[in-house]
Amino acid sequence: MSVKELEDKLRKRAKRKVSVRKAIYGSAERPRMTVFKSNLHMYVQVIDDDAGTTLASASTVEKALKDITRNVEGGAKLGEEIGKRLLEKGVKTVVFDRNGYQYHGIVKAIADGARKAGITF
């Protein structure tokens, strides 16, 4: 992949991200769960946009979750972990923000893992 193609790919994702964020907003009753993927790690945050605070987060950078790999199975485990952390805080319903990524593969696995833990979208 050339530099121009990579820049174009990132620009398109940023445009999709802005488009998705126009419609999605997290509140105290229904916070926003957002996903980010880097080349090595996966990150999930649950954000209350009204207060501007992060309610819970989980990532493969944490020592407890270091063994989770960046693939579909790892995404499901990360989704289950964030689901458990949300249930401990009393949050049962969230709005899912795919952050400009297509809803398949790792992103879908994270959402399905959270559903398996008891979180509804």
N, CA, C and O atoms as a GROMACS GRO file, in nm:
protein
  484
    1MET      N    1   0.085  -0.117   0.000
    1MET     CA    2   0.000   0.000   0.000
    1MET      C    3   0.090   0.124   0.000
    1MET      O    4   0.181   0.136   0.082
    2SER      N    5   0.064   0.212  -0.091
    2SER     CA    6   0.146   0.333  -0.099
    2SER      C    7   0.101   0.434   0.006
    2SER      O    8  -0.003   0.418   0.070
    3VAL      N    9   0.181   0.537   0.022
    3VAL     CA   10   0.151   0.642   0.120
    3VAL      C   11   0.022   0.712   0.083
    3VAL      O   12  -0.059   0.743   0.171
    4LYS      N   13   0.001   0.738  -0.045
    4LYS     CA   14  -0.121   0.806  -0.090
    4LYS      C   15  -0.245   0.723  -0.058
    4LYS      O   16  -0.346   0.777  -0.014
    5GLU      N   17  -0.237   0.592  -0.081
    5GLU     CA   18  -0.351   0.505  -0.053
    5GLU      C   19  -0.380   0.500   0.097
    5GLU      O   20  -0.496   0.499   0.138
    6LEU      N   21  -0.276   0.498   0.179
    6LEU     CA   22  -0.294   0.497   0.324
    6LEU      C   23  -0.358   0.626   0.372
    6LEU      O   24  -0.449   0.623   0.455
    7GLU      N   25  -0.312   0.740   0.321
    7GLU     CA   26  -0.370   0.869   0.358
    7GLU      C   27  -0.517   0.874   0.319
    7GLU      O   28  -0.600   0.926   0.394
    8ASP      N   29  -0.548   0.821   0.200
    8ASP     CA   30  -0.686   0.820   0.153
    8ASP      C   31  -0.773   0.732   0.243
    8ASP      O   32  -0.886   0.769   0.275
    9LYS      N   33  -0.721   0.618   0.283
    9LYS     CA   34  -0.794   0.526   0.372
    9LYS      C   35  -0.824   0.593   0.506
    9LYS      O   36  -0.936   0.584   0.556
   10LEU      N   37  -0.724   0.659   0.564
   10LEU     CA   38  -0.742   0.727   0.692
   10LEU      C   39  -0.838   0.845   0.680
   10LEU      O   40  -0.918   0.870   0.771
   11ARG      N   41  -0.832   0.917   0.569
   11ARG     CA   42  -0.922   1.031   0.548
   11ARG      C   43  -1.067   0.983   0.538
   11ARG      O   44  -1.158   1.045   0.594
   12LYS      N   45  -1.088   0.873   0.466
   12LYS     CA   46  -1.223   0.819   0.453
   12LYS      C   47  -1.279   0.773   0.587
   12LYS      O   48  -1.396   0.796   0.617
   13ARG      N   49  -1.194   0.709   0.670
   13ARG     CA   50  -1.240   0.665   0.801
   13ARG      C   51  -1.276   0.784   0.889
   13ARG      O   52  -1.375   0.780   0.961
   14ALA      N   53  -1.195   0.891   0.884
   14ALA     CA   54  -1.224   1.011   0.962
   14ALA      C   55  -1.357   1.073   0.919
   14ALA      O   56  -1.433   1.123   1.002
   15LYS      N   57  -1.384   1.070   0.790
   15LYS     CA   58  -1.510   1.124   0.739
   15LYS      C   59  -1.630   1.039   0.788
   15LYS      O   60  -1.733   1.094   0.827
   16ARG      N   61  -1.614   0.906   0.785
   16ARG     CA   62  -1.720   0.818   0.835
   16ARG      C   63  -1.741   0.839   0.985
   16ARG      O   64  -1.854   0.838   1.033
   17LYS      N   65  -1.632   0.859   1.058
   17LYS     CA   66  -1.639   0.880   1.202
   17LYS      C   67  -1.722   1.004   1.235
   17LYS      O   68  -1.808   0.999   1.324
   18VAL      N   69  -1.698   1.113   1.165
   18VAL     CA   70  -1.772   1.236   1.187
   18VAL      C   71  -1.919   1.215   1.153
   18VAL      O   72  -2.007   1.263   1.224
   19SER      N   73  -1.945   1.144   1.045
   19SER     CA   74  -2.082   1.117   1.003
   19SER      C   75  -2.157   1.035   1.107
   19SER      O   76  -2.273   1.064   1.138
   20VAL      N   77  -2.092   0.933   1.161
   20VAL     CA   78  -2.155   0.848   1.262
   20VAL      C   79  -2.179   0.926   1.391
   20VAL      O   80  -2.284   0.911   1.454
   21ARG      N   81  -2.084   1.010   1.431
   21ARG     CA   82  -2.095   1.084   1.556
   21ARG      C   83  -2.205   1.190   1.553
   21ARG      O   84  -2.249   1.234   1.659
   22LYS      N   85  -2.251   1.230   1.434
   22LYS     CA   86  -2.363   1.324   1.426
   22LYS      C   87  -2.489   1.263   1.485
   22LYS      O   88  -2.572   1.332   1.543
   23ALA      N   89  -2.503   1.132   1.468
   23ALA     CA   90  -2.625   1.063   1.510
   23ALA      C   91  -2.613   0.998   1.647
   23ALA      O   92  -2.716   0.970   1.710
   24ILE      N   93  -2.493   0.975   1.696
   24ILE     CA   94  -2.473   0.901   1.821
   24ILE      C   95  -2.428   0.996   1.930
   24ILE      O   96  -2.335   1.074   1.912
   25TYR      N   97  -2.497   0.988   2.046
   25TYR     CA   98  -2.463   1.072   2.160
   25TYR      C   99  -2.489   0.992   2.287
   25TYR      O  100  -2.595   0.931   2.301
   26GLY      N  101  -2.394   0.991   2.378
   26GLY     CA  102  -2.408   0.914   2.500
   26GLY      C  103  -2.456   0.999   2.615
   26GLY      O  104  -2.408   1.111   2.634
   27SER      N  105  -2.551   0.948   2.691
   27SER     CA  106  -2.603   1.019   2.807
   27SER      C  107  -2.573   0.937   2.933
   27SER      O  108  -2.514   0.829   2.924
   28ALA      N  109  -2.614   0.988   3.047
   28ALA     CA  110  -2.590   0.915   3.171
   28ALA      C  111  -2.670   0.784   3.173
   28ALA      O  112  -2.621   0.683   3.224
   29GLU      N  113  -2.792   0.785   3.119
   29GLU     CA  114  -2.874   0.664   3.117
   29GLU      C  115  -2.825   0.565   3.012
   29GLU      O  116  -2.834   0.444   3.031
   30ARG      N  117  -2.773   0.618   2.902
   30ARG     CA  118  -2.730   0.534   2.790
   30ARG      C  119  -2.598   0.587   2.733
   30ARG      O  120  -2.598   0.658   2.633
   31PRO      N  121  -2.486   0.554   2.797
   31PRO     CA  122  -2.357   0.607   2.753
   31PRO      C  123  -2.312   0.546   2.619
   31PRO      O  124  -2.368   0.447   2.572
   32ARG      N  125  -2.212   0.607   2.560
   32ARG     CA  126  -2.160   0.566   2.430
   32ARG      C  127  -2.040   0.474   2.449
   32ARG      O  128  -1.944   0.507   2.518
   33MET      N  129  -2.046   0.355   2.385
   33MET     CA  130  -1.934   0.261   2.387
   33MET      C  131  -1.860   0.275   2.254
   33MET      O  132  -1.916   0.246   2.148
   34THR      N  133  -1.735   0.318   2.260
   34THR     CA  134  -1.657   0.340   2.140
   34THR      C  135  -1.540   0.243   2.132
   34THR      O  136  -1.485   0.202   2.235
   35VAL      N  137  -1.503   0.207   2.011
   35VAL     CA  138  -1.399   0.108   1.985
   35VAL      C  139  -1.287   0.175   1.906
   35VAL      O  140  -1.313   0.254   1.815
   36PHE      N  141  -1.162   0.143   1.941
   36PHE     CA  142  -1.047   0.187   1.861
   36PHE      C  143  -0.953   0.069   1.844
   36PHE      O  144  -0.929  -0.006   1.938
   37LYS      N  145  -0.901   0.054   1.722
   37LYS     CA  146  -0.807  -0.054   1.692
   37LYS      C  147  -0.678   0.008   1.640
   37LYS      O  148  -0.681   0.091   1.549
   38SER      N  149  -0.566  -0.032   1.697
   38SER     CA  150  -0.437   0.004   1.640
   38SER      C  151  -0.379  -0.123   1.577
   38SER      O  152  -0.445  -0.226   1.576
   39ASN      N  153  -0.259  -0.115   1.526
   39ASN     CA  154  -0.200  -0.234   1.466
   39ASN      C  155  -0.172  -0.343   1.570
   39ASN      O  156  -0.171  -0.462   1.536
   40LEU      N  157  -0.149  -0.304   1.695
   40LEU     CA  158  -0.114  -0.401   1.798
   40LEU      C  159  -0.223  -0.425   1.902
   40LEU      O  160  -0.232  -0.534   1.957
   41HIS      N  161  -0.305  -0.325   1.931
   41HIS     CA  162  -0.396  -0.333   2.044
   41HIS      C  163  -0.539  -0.294   2.007
   41HIS      O  164  -0.565  -0.239   1.900
   42MET      N  165  -0.631  -0.324   2.100
   42MET     CA  166  -0.772  -0.287   2.088
   42MET      C  167  -0.810  -0.211   2.214
   42MET      O  168  -0.764  -0.244   2.323
   43TYR      N  169  -0.894  -0.110   2.200
   43TYR     CA  170  -0.936  -0.028   2.311
   43TYR      C  171  -1.087  -0.010   2.306
   43TYR      O  172  -1.144   0.007   2.198
   44VAL      N  173  -1.152  -0.014   2.422
   44VAL     CA  174  -1.296   0.011   2.432
   44VAL      C  175  -1.317   0.108   2.548
   44VAL      O  176  -1.264   0.088   2.657
   45GLN      N  177  -1.395   0.213   2.522
   45GLN     CA  178  -1.429   0.310   2.626
   45GLN      C  179  -1.579   0.328   2.630
   45GLN      O  180  -1.646   0.319   2.527
   46VAL      N  181  -1.631   0.353   2.748
   46VAL     CA  182  -1.773   0.386   2.764
   46VAL      C  183  -1.778   0.527   2.821
   46VAL      O  184  -1.726   0.553   2.930
   47ILE      N  185  -1.841   0.619   2.745
   47ILE     CA  186  -1.833   0.761   2.773
   47ILE      C  187  -1.970   0.821   2.795
   47ILE      O  188  -2.064   0.794   2.720
   48ASP      N  189  -1.982   0.903   2.899
   48ASP     CA  190  -2.101   0.984   2.923
   48ASP      C  191  -2.073   1.121   2.861
   48ASP      O  192  -1.999   1.201   2.919
   49ASP      N  193  -2.131   1.148   2.745
   49ASP     CA  194  -2.103   1.273   2.674
   49ASP      C  195  -2.163   1.394   2.745
   49ASP      O  196  -2.112   1.505   2.729
   50ASP      N  197  -2.269   1.376   2.824
   50ASP     CA  198  -2.326   1.489   2.898
   50ASP      C  199  -2.224   1.545   2.998
   50ASP      O  200  -2.202   1.666   3.003
   51ALA      N  201  -2.163   1.456   3.075
   51ALA     CA  202  -2.067   1.497   3.177
   51ALA      C  203  -1.925   1.505   3.121
   51ALA      O  204  -1.838   1.567   3.183
   52GLY      N  205  -1.900   1.444   3.005
   52GLY     CA  206  -1.768   1.442   2.948
   52GLY      C  207  -1.671   1.353   3.023
   52GLY      O  208  -1.552   1.383   3.032
   53THR      N  209  -1.722   1.243   3.077
   53THR     CA  210  -1.639   1.153   3.156
   53THR      C  211  -1.640   1.011   3.098
   53THR      O  212  -1.736   0.970   3.032
   54THR      N  213  -1.533   0.939   3.123
   54THR     CA  214  -1.524   0.798   3.086
   54THR      C  215  -1.570   0.715   3.205
   54THR      O  216  -1.514   0.725   3.314
   55LEU      N  217  -1.673   0.634   3.182
   55LEU     CA  218  -1.729   0.552   3.291
   55LEU      C  219  -1.649   0.423   3.310
   55LEU      O  220  -1.628   0.380   3.423
   56ALA      N  221  -1.606   0.363   3.201
   56ALA     CA  222  -1.529   0.239   3.208
   56ALA      C  223  -1.446   0.225   3.081
   56ALA      O  224  -1.481   0.280   2.976
   57SER      N  225  -1.337   0.151   3.093
   57SER     CA  226  -1.255   0.126   2.975
   57SER      C  227  -1.186  -0.009   2.991
   57SER      O  228  -1.169  -0.060   3.101
   58ALA      N  229  -1.147  -0.064   2.877
   58ALA     CA  230  -1.071  -0.189   2.876
   58ALA      C  231  -0.985  -0.187   2.750
   58ALA      O  232  -1.029  -0.143   2.644
   59SER      N  233  -0.863  -0.235   2.763
   59SER     CA  234  -0.776  -0.242   2.646
   59SER      C  235  -0.676  -0.355   2.664
   59SER      O  236  -0.654  -0.404   2.774
   60THR      N  237  -0.617  -0.395   2.553
   60THR     CA  238  -0.519  -0.503   2.557
   60THR      C  239  -0.384  -0.454   2.606
   60THR      O  240  -0.288  -0.532   2.611
   61VAL      N  241  -0.374  -0.327   2.643
   61VAL     CA  242  -0.251  -0.272   2.699
   61VAL      C  243  -0.243  -0.302   2.849
   61VAL      O  244  -0.133  -0.309   2.905
   62GLU      N  245  -0.358  -0.320   2.914
   62GLU     CA  246  -0.362  -0.348   3.058
   62GLU      C  247  -0.293  -0.481   3.089
   62GLU      O  248  -0.298  -0.575   3.010
   63LYS      N  249  -0.228  -0.487   3.205
   63LYS     CA  250  -0.156  -0.608   3.244
   63LYS      C  251  -0.249  -0.729   3.252
   63LYS      O  252  -0.212  -0.839   3.212
   64ALA      N  253  -0.369  -0.709   3.306
   64ALA     CA  254  -0.462  -0.820   3.323
   64ALA      C  255  -0.513  -0.874   3.189
   64ALA      O  256  -0.553  -0.990   3.180
   65LEU      N  257  -0.511  -0.792   3.085
   65LEU     CA  258  -0.564  -0.832   2.955
   65LEU      C  259  -0.455  -0.847   2.848
   65LEU      O  260  -0.486  -0.851   2.729
   66LYS      N  261  -0.328  -0.855   2.890
   66LYS     CA  262  -0.216  -0.864   2.797
   66LYS      C  263  -0.224  -0.986   2.706
   66LYS      O  264  -0.178  -0.982   2.592
   67ASP      N  265  -0.282  -1.096   2.758
   67ASP     CA  266  -0.284  -1.220   2.681
   67ASP      C  267  -0.387  -1.220   2.569
   67ASP      O  268  -0.389  -1.314   2.489
   68ILE      N  269  -0.472  -1.120   2.561
   68ILE     CA  270  -0.573  -1.111   2.456
   68ILE      C  271  -0.505  -1.065   2.327
   68ILE      O  272  -0.437  -0.962   2.325
   69THR      N  273  -0.523  -1.141   2.221
   69THR     CA  274  -0.463  -1.106   2.093
   69THR      C  275  -0.559  -1.023   2.009
   69THR      O  276  -0.679  -1.021   2.036
   70ARG      N  277  -0.507  -0.955   1.909
   70ARG     CA  278  -0.587  -0.866   1.825
   70ARG      C  279  -0.648  -0.946   1.710
   70ARG      O  280  -0.603  -0.938   1.595
   71ASN      N  281  -0.752  -1.022   1.743
   71ASN     CA  282  -0.827  -1.098   1.643
   71ASN      C  283  -0.971  -1.109   1.691
   71ASN      O  284  -1.007  -1.050   1.793
   72VAL      N  285  -1.053  -1.183   1.618
   72VAL     CA  286  -1.195  -1.191   1.651
   72VAL      C  287  -1.217  -1.254   1.789
   72VAL      O  288  -1.300  -1.206   1.865
   73GLU      N  289  -1.144  -1.359   1.821
   73GLU     CA  290  -1.159  -1.423   1.952
   73GLU      C  291  -1.119  -1.327   2.063
   73GLU      O  292  -1.185  -1.320   2.166
   74GLY      N  293  -1.012  -1.254   2.042
   74GLY     CA  294  -0.968  -1.154   2.139
   74GLY      C  295  -1.068  -1.042   2.155
   74GLY      O  296  -1.088  -0.992   2.265
   75GLY      N  297  -1.131  -1.003   2.044
   75GLY     CA  298  -1.234  -0.900   2.050
   75GLY      C  299  -1.353  -0.943   2.134
   75GLY      O  300  -1.409  -0.863   2.208
   76ALA      N  301  -1.391  -1.071   2.121
   76ALA     CA  302  -1.502  -1.123   2.202
   76ALA      C  303  -1.466  -1.122   2.350
   76ALA      O  304  -1.550  -1.087   2.434
   77LYS      N  305  -1.342  -1.159   2.384
   77LYS     CA  306  -1.299  -1.156   2.524
   77LYS      C  307  -1.297  -1.014   2.579
   77LYS      O  308  -1.338  -0.991   2.692
   78LEU      N  309  -1.250  -0.919   2.498
   78LEU     CA  310  -1.246  -0.779   2.540
   78LEU      C  311  -1.388  -0.725   2.560
   78LEU      O  312  -1.413  -0.649   2.654
   79GLY      N  313  -1.480  -0.765   2.472
   79GLY     CA  314  -1.620  -0.724   2.486
   79GLY      C  315  -1.683  -0.778   2.614
   79GLY      O  316  -1.759  -0.708   2.680
   80GLU      N  317  -1.652  -0.903   2.647
   80GLU     CA  318  -1.703  -0.961   2.771
   80GLU      C  319  -1.647  -0.889   2.893
   80GLU      O  320  -1.718  -0.866   2.991
   81GLU      N  321  -1.520  -0.853   2.888
   81GLU     CA  322  -1.457  -0.782   3.000
   81GLU      C  323  -1.519  -0.645   3.021
   81GLU      O  324  -1.546  -0.607   3.135
   82ILE      N  325  -1.541  -0.570   2.914
   82ILE     CA  326  -1.602  -0.436   2.930
   82ILE      C  327  -1.747  -0.452   2.976
   82ILE      O  328  -1.797  -0.368   3.050
   83GLY      N  329  -1.813  -0.558   2.932
   83GLY     CA  330  -1.950  -0.584   2.978
   83GLY      C  331  -1.955  -0.609   3.128
   83GLY      O  332  -2.043  -0.557   3.196
   84LYS      N  333  -1.861  -0.688   3.179
   84LYS     CA  334  -1.855  -0.714   3.324
   84LYS      C  335  -1.830  -0.585   3.401
   84LYS      O  336  -1.893  -0.560   3.504
   85ARG      N  337  -1.737  -0.502   3.351
   85ARG     CA  338  -1.705  -0.377   3.420
   85ARG      C  339  -1.824  -0.281   3.420
   85ARG      O  340  -1.845  -0.208   3.516
   86LEU      N  341  -1.902  -0.282   3.313
   86LEU     CA  342  -2.021  -0.195   3.308
   86LEU      C  343  -2.129  -0.243   3.404
   86LEU      O  344  -2.193  -0.162   3.471
   87LEU      N  345  -2.149  -0.374   3.410
   87LEU     CA  346  -2.250  -0.427   3.501
   87LEU      C  347  -2.214  -0.398   3.646
   87LEU      O  348  -2.303  -0.375   3.728
   88GLU      N  349  -2.083  -0.400   3.680
   88GLU     CA  350  -2.041  -0.364   3.815
   88GLU      C  351  -2.075  -0.219   3.848
   88GLU      O  352  -2.101  -0.185   3.964
   89LYS      N  353  -2.074  -0.133   3.747
   89LYS     CA  354  -2.106   0.009   3.767
   89LYS      C  355  -2.256   0.037   3.754
   89LYS      O  356  -2.300   0.150   3.775
   90GLY      N  357  -2.334  -0.065   3.721
   90GLY     CA  358  -2.478  -0.049   3.712
   90GLY      C  359  -2.528  -0.003   3.576
   90GLY      O  360  -2.643   0.040   3.565
   91VAL      N  361  -2.446  -0.010   3.473
   91VAL     CA  362  -2.486   0.029   3.338
   91VAL      C  363  -2.527  -0.096   3.262
   91VAL      O  364  -2.450  -0.191   3.251
   92LYS      N  365  -2.651  -0.096   3.208
   92LYS     CA  366  -2.700  -0.212   3.137
   92LYS      C  367  -2.725  -0.185   2.989
   92LYS      O  368  -2.733  -0.279   2.910
   93THR      N  369  -2.738  -0.057   2.951
   93THR     CA  370  -2.768  -0.021   2.814
   93THR      C  371  -2.670   0.084   2.764
   93THR      O  372  -2.641   0.181   2.835
   94VAL      N  373  -2.617   0.065   2.644
   94VAL     CA  374  -2.523   0.160   2.585
   94VAL      C  375  -2.560   0.186   2.440
   94VAL      O  376  -2.641   0.114   2.381
   95VAL      N  377  -2.500   0.291   2.383
   95VAL     CA  378  -2.508   0.320   2.240
   95VAL      C  379  -2.374   0.278   2.182
   95VAL      O  380  -2.270   0.321   2.233
   96PHE      N  381  -2.373   0.197   2.077
   96PHE     CA  382  -2.248   0.147   2.022
   96PHE      C  383  -2.196   0.241   1.914
   96PHE      O  384  -2.266   0.271   1.818
   97ASP      N  385  -2.073   0.287   1.931
   97ASP     CA  386  -2.005   0.376   1.835
   97ASP      C  387  -1.893   0.296   1.771
   97ASP      O  388  -1.792   0.266   1.836
   98ARG      N  389  -1.909   0.261   1.644
   98ARG     CA  390  -1.808   0.180   1.575
   98ARG      C  391  -1.689   0.262   1.531
   98ARG      O  392  -1.592   0.207   1.479
   99ASN      N  393  -1.693   0.393   1.552
   99ASN     CA  394  -1.579   0.483   1.532
   99ASN      C  395  -1.527   0.485   1.389
   99ASN      O  396  -1.407   0.500   1.366
  100GLY      N  397  -1.618   0.471   1.291
  100GLY     CA  398  -1.578   0.476   1.152
  100GLY      C  399  -1.534   0.343   1.093
  100GLY      O  400  -1.509   0.335   0.973
  101TYR      N  401  -1.524   0.238   1.175
  101TYR     CA  402  -1.488   0.107   1.126
  101TYR      C  403  -1.612   0.035   1.075
  101TYR      O  404  -1.724   0.065   1.117
  102GLN      N  405  -1.592  -0.060   0.982
  102GLN     CA  406  -1.704  -0.141   0.938
  102GLN      C  407  -1.747  -0.233   1.051
  102GLN      O  408  -1.664  -0.278   1.131
  103TYR      N  409  -1.877  -0.262   1.057
  103TYR     CA  410  -1.929  -0.348   1.163
  103TYR      C  411  -1.914  -0.494   1.123
  103TYR      O  412  -2.011  -0.560   1.085
  104HIS      N  413  -1.792  -0.544   1.131
  104HIS     CA  414  -1.763  -0.685   1.108
  104HIS      C  415  -1.630  -0.716   1.173
  104HIS      O  416  -1.556  -0.626   1.212
  105GLY      N  417  -1.599  -0.843   1.183
  105GLY     CA  418  -1.470  -0.884   1.238
  105GLY      C  419  -1.457  -0.848   1.385
  105GLY      O  420  -1.543  -0.883   1.466
  106ILE      N  421  -1.348  -0.779   1.420
  106ILE     CA  422  -1.317  -0.747   1.559
  106ILE      C  423  -1.423  -0.657   1.621
  106ILE      O  424  -1.463  -0.678   1.736
  107VAL      N  425  -1.470  -0.558   1.546
  107VAL     CA  426  -1.569  -0.463   1.599
  107VAL      C  427  -1.698  -0.537   1.634
  107VAL      O  428  -1.756  -0.515   1.741
  108LYS      N  429  -1.743  -0.625   1.547
  108LYS     CA  430  -1.863  -0.703   1.574
  108LYS      C  431  -1.842  -0.798   1.691
  108LYS      O  432  -1.933  -0.818   1.772
  109ALA      N  433  -1.723  -0.856   1.701
  109ALA     CA  434  -1.692  -0.949   1.810
  109ALA      C  435  -1.695  -0.877   1.945
  109ALA      O  436  -1.740  -0.934   2.044
  110ILE      N  437  -1.647  -0.754   1.950
  110ILE     CA  438  -1.651  -0.676   2.074
  110ILE      C  439  -1.796  -0.652   2.115
  110ILE      O  440  -1.832  -0.668   2.232
  111ALA      N  441  -1.880  -0.613   2.018
  111ALA     CA  442  -2.021  -0.590   2.048
  111ALA      C  443  -2.090  -0.719   2.093
  111ALA      O  444  -2.168  -0.717   2.189
  112ASP      N  445  -2.062  -0.829   2.026
  112ASP     CA  446  -2.124  -0.957   2.064
  112ASP      C  447  -2.077  -1.004   2.202
  112ASP      O  448  -2.154  -1.061   2.278
  113GLY      N  449  -1.950  -0.979   2.234
  113GLY     CA  450  -1.898  -1.015   2.367
  113GLY      C  451  -1.965  -0.935   2.476
  113GLY      O  452  -1.996  -0.989   2.582
  114ALA      N  453  -1.990  -0.806   2.451
  114ALA     CA  454  -2.060  -0.724   2.549
  114ALA      C  455  -2.204  -0.771   2.566
  114ALA      O  456  -2.256  -0.773   2.677
  115ARG      N  457  -2.268  -0.808   2.455
  115ARG     CA  458  -2.405  -0.862   2.464
  115ARG      C  459  -2.407  -0.991   2.546
  115ARG      O  460  -2.499  -1.013   2.625
  116LYS      N  461  -2.306  -1.075   2.526
  116LYS     CA  462  -2.298  -1.202   2.599
  116LYS      C  463  -2.285  -1.176   2.749
  116LYS      O  464  -2.335  -1.254   2.830
  117ALA      N  465  -2.217  -1.066   2.786
  117ALA     CA  466  -2.201  -1.031   2.928
  117ALA      C  467  -2.328  -0.970   2.986
  117ALA      O  468  -2.340  -0.959   3.108
  118GLY      N  469  -2.425  -0.932   2.902
  118GLY     CA  470  -2.552  -0.880   2.952
  118GLY      C  471  -2.581  -0.735   2.918
  118GLY      O  472  -2.678  -0.678   2.968
  119ILE      N  473  -2.500  -0.674   2.833
  119ILE     CA  474  -2.521  -0.535   2.792
  119ILE      C  475  -2.613  -0.532   2.670
  119ILE      O  476  -2.597  -0.614   2.580
  120THR      N  477  -2.707  -0.440   2.667
  120THR     CA  478  -2.796  -0.425   2.551
  120THR      C  479  -2.762  -0.297   2.477
  120THR      O  480  -2.716  -0.199   2.536
  121PHE      N  481  -2.784  -0.300   2.345
  121PHE     CA  482  -2.757  -0.186   2.258
  121PHE      C  483  -2.886  -0.127   2.208
  121PHE      O  484  -2.884  -0.030   2.133
   0.00000   0.00000   0.00000
